[in-house]
Amino acid sequence: QVQLVESGGGLVQPGGSLRLSCAASGFTFSIYAMSWYRQAPGKERELVATIGNTDSRTNYADSMKGRITISRDKAKNTVYLQMNNLKPEDTAVYYCSVVWRGLRYWGQGTQVTVSS
């Protein structure tokens, strides 16, 4: 079955950086687009970044554009989200996601807290 396991979250000061990882299994990772979402307390889950399958084309949410980079390592079946210059409003649970056979799958999420 599809499994997505995120890691790399934590507490960071404003202006700091984090790199999130998502280890994927249960499907052919190399041929599916992968996405990162986030959900802050009391808010809806929102798309943060997507990376394509064959050409690894990327798309970013305007709120984080210029501060994040999504990448993938097909040999490790892992997708990453590098986040720089973090702000308190980036505090949220970050989720890895894939649409496989018409269904969207989610990881368990990793908490990112930006606070001094």
N, C-alpha and C positions, 0 to 999 in steps of 0.2 A: 504494500500500500504506500501511498504518497506520504512522505515524512519530511517536514521542514523544521530544522532546529536552529534557532537564533542564539547568538552569544555576542558578548562584547559591550553590552550596555553598562551603565554605572553612573556615578555622581561625578560631575565635572564642573569646573568653574566657568563662568561666562568668558568667551574667547577661546576656550579649550577645544580639544579635538577628541574624537572617538572613531574607531573603526568597528562597525558591526559586521558579523559574519552569519551566513545562513547555509548550513549543510543540508543538501537535498538528497533524497533517495526514493526509490520506488517508481521512478519514471526515467525516461531518457533525457537527462538534464540538458544535453547540448542542443536539443532541437526546440526547446520551449523558452518563450520570453519569461523573464522573472521580474518581480516588482517588490518594492518596499512601500509599506503604508505606515501611518502612525495614527495613534488615537490619544488625544489629550483628555484629561478629566472633564466630563461634562460636554465633550464635543464629539462630532461624528468622525469616523475613521476617514482619513484622507490619503490619497495617493501622493507619494513623495518622489519616487523615481522608478523608471522601467528601463530594462535593457533587453534588446532584441535577441532573437535566437541565432540566426545565421550570420547577420552582419554586426551584431552587438551594438546596434544603434541605440542611443540613449535619449531619454526624455526626463525632464525634471519639473517639479512643482515650482511655480514662480516664487513662493515663499522661501525656498531654500536654494534656488538657482545661484550658482557662483560659489556656494559654500559646501556643496556635496558632490561626490563622484561615485557612481555605481559601476561596478566591474564584476567580471565573472572569471572563474578558473575552471574550465571544462574538465581538466584532468583531476581536479579535486571535487567536482560537483558542488562547488561553493560559489555563492554570490556575496559580494561585499558592498558596504555602504560607508564610504569615508566621509566624515562630517567634520568640518572645520569652522572656526569662529562661531561656536555654538552660543545661542542666546537663551535666556530663561523661557521664552515662548516656544522653544524646541522641546521642552519637557513633555514626554509622552511615552507610551509603550509603542515600540517599533516592531512591525510584523513583516515577515517575508511571505510572499504569496506567488502561487502559480495557478493558471487555469489548465487543467488536464482533463481531456475527454469531456469538455463542456462544464466541468465543475471547478469552482474556485476553492483552493486549499490554502490554509493558513498555518503558520507556525504558532508556537505558544506565546511568542512575543518576548521582547527584552526591554527592560525599563531604562530610559535615559532621563536623568535629572540634571538640569543645568541650574546651579545655584551657588552663590558665594557663601 
